[in-house]
Amino acid sequence: MQGANWFVAWHKDLAISGEKKIELPGFGHWTIKQDQYAVQPPVSILDLKGVYKRVTEESANEEEICRVKAGSILIMRPLLQHASNRTTSGRRRRIIHIEFSNVKLPMGLEWAEQIGKGIWPEAQSFVFSK
């Protein structure tokens, strides 16, 4: 969106991108965003315990500002409560949202993009391990 400079309120990333819509128990709130299906899966699919810095109970209610320089990458767990202020530089903000997971989705539901098919067919030998 040209000239967009918006505030993003506190939230958690609860939706994943699926290849097609399949009604399954625990998966709900289906939408289509940018010609791609999005669904809220069970929390167990989003809760990547031990993958990133753990938040202790003592620090769970503390706000921490993560300043990211232009061209940098911020990696976080989807269930981390986060927000974003308007940019102060007057430049456009660009966000690339990539979902990494080693979870196989159930009963025919597939990730919209996955290694070995779709956008990364040449990367078939790359595997995430638990």
C-alpha positions as CSV (number, residue, x, y, z in Angstrom):
1,M,0.0,0.0,0.0
2,Q,1.7,3.2,-1.2
3,G,2.3,5.7,1.6
4,A,0.9,3.4,4.3
5,N,2.2,4.0,7.8
6,W,0.0,2.3,10.3
7,F,0.0,1.4,14.0
8,V,-0.5,-2.4,14.7
9,A,-2.1,-3.0,18.1
10,W,-1.0,-5.7,20.5
11,H,-1.8,-9.1,19.1
12,K,-0.6,-12.7,18.6
13,D,-0.2,-14.3,15.2
14,L,-2.9,-17.0,15.4
15,A,-3.4,-17.8,11.8
16,I,-1.4,-20.0,9.4
17,S,-1.6,-20.1,5.6
18,G,-3.1,-23.3,4.1
19,E,-3.0,-24.6,0.6
20,K,-6.7,-25.4,0.6
21,K,-9.7,-25.2,2.9
22,I,-10.5,-28.4,4.8
23,E,-12.9,-28.4,7.7
24,L,-11.1,-30.1,10.6
25,P,-11.8,-30.2,14.3
26,G,-9.8,-27.5,16.1
27,F,-9.2,-25.5,12.9
28,G,-11.5,-22.5,12.6
29,H,-12.0,-18.9,11.5
30,W,-11.1,-19.5,7.8
31,T,-10.4,-16.4,5.7
32,I,-8.8,-15.6,2.4
33,K,-5.9,-13.1,2.5
34,Q,-4.2,-12.1,-0.7
35,D,-5.6,-15.1,-2.6
36,Q,-4.4,-17.5,0.1
37,Y,-6.4,-19.5,2.7
38,A,-5.7,-18.6,6.3
39,V,-6.9,-20.6,9.3
40,Q,-6.5,-20.6,13.1
41,P,-5.1,-24.0,14.0
42,P,-5.0,-25.6,17.5
43,V,-2.5,-23.8,19.8
44,S,-0.3,-26.9,19.8
45,I,0.7,-26.1,16.2
46,L,1.7,-22.5,17.0
47,D,3.4,-23.2,20.4
48,L,7.0,-23.9,19.4
49,K,8.3,-24.6,22.9
50,G,12.1,-24.2,23.2
51,V,12.6,-22.8,19.7
52,Y,13.2,-19.3,20.7
53,K,13.9,-17.4,24.0
54,R,11.5,-18.4,26.7
55,V,9.5,-15.8,28.5
56,T,9.6,-16.3,32.2
57,E,6.5,-15.5,34.3
58,E,8.5,-12.6,35.9
59,S,9.1,-11.0,32.6
60,A,5.8,-11.9,30.8
61,N,4.2,-8.6,31.6
62,E,7.2,-6.4,30.8
63,E,7.3,-4.5,27.5
64,E,10.6,-4.8,25.6
65,I,11.3,-2.6,22.6
66,C,13.1,-4.4,19.8
67,R,14.7,-1.8,17.5
68,V,15.5,-3.3,14.1
69,K,17.7,-1.6,11.7
70,A,16.7,-1.3,8.0
71,G,17.5,-4.6,6.3
72,S,17.5,-6.6,9.5
73,I,15.4,-9.6,10.5
74,L,13.4,-10.1,13.7
75,I,12.5,-13.7,14.4
76,M,9.8,-14.5,17.0
77,R,7.3,-17.1,18.0
78,P,3.8,-16.7,16.7
79,L,2.2,-16.6,20.2
80,L,4.5,-13.8,21.4
81,Q,2.3,-10.8,22.2
82,H,3.6,-8.0,19.9
83,A,2.7,-4.6,18.4
84,S,4.2,-2.1,16.1
85,N,4.2,1.7,16.1
86,R,4.1,3.9,13.1
87,T,7.4,4.4,11.4
88,T,9.2,7.6,12.5
89,S,11.6,7.8,9.5
90,G,9.1,8.8,6.9
91,R,10.0,5.8,4.9
92,R,7.8,2.9,3.8
93,R,7.7,-0.1,6.1
94,R,8.0,-3.5,4.5
95,I,7.2,-6.7,6.4
96,I,7.8,-10.2,5.1
97,H,5.9,-12.8,7.2
98,I,7.4,-16.3,6.9
99,E,6.1,-19.3,8.8
100,F,8.7,-21.9,9.8
101,S,7.5,-25.1,11.3
102,N,8.4,-28.8,11.4
103,V,4.8,-29.7,12.1
104,K,2.9,-31.9,9.6
105,L,-0.6,-30.6,9.3
106,P,-3.4,-33.3,9.8
107,M,-5.7,-35.1,7.4
108,G,-4.8,-33.6,4.0
109,L,-4.3,-30.0,5.2
110,E,-1.0,-28.6,3.8
111,W,1.0,-25.5,4.4
112,A,0.5,-23.0,1.6
113,E,4.2,-22.8,1.0
114,Q,6.5,-25.6,1.9
115,I,10.0,-26.8,1.0
116,G,9.9,-29.4,-1.8
117,K,6.8,-27.9,-3.5
118,G,5.3,-24.6,-4.3
119,I,7.8,-21.7,-4.0
120,W,10.8,-23.8,-3.0
121,P,10.8,-26.9,-5.2
122,E,14.6,-26.9,-5.5
123,A,15.0,-27.2,-1.7
124,Q,13.6,-30.8,-1.3
125,S,16.6,-32.0,0.7
126,F,16.3,-29.3,3.3
127,V,14.5,-30.6,6.4
128,F,13.6,-29.1,9.8
129,S,14.1,-31.4,12.7
130,K,12.6,-31.4,16.2
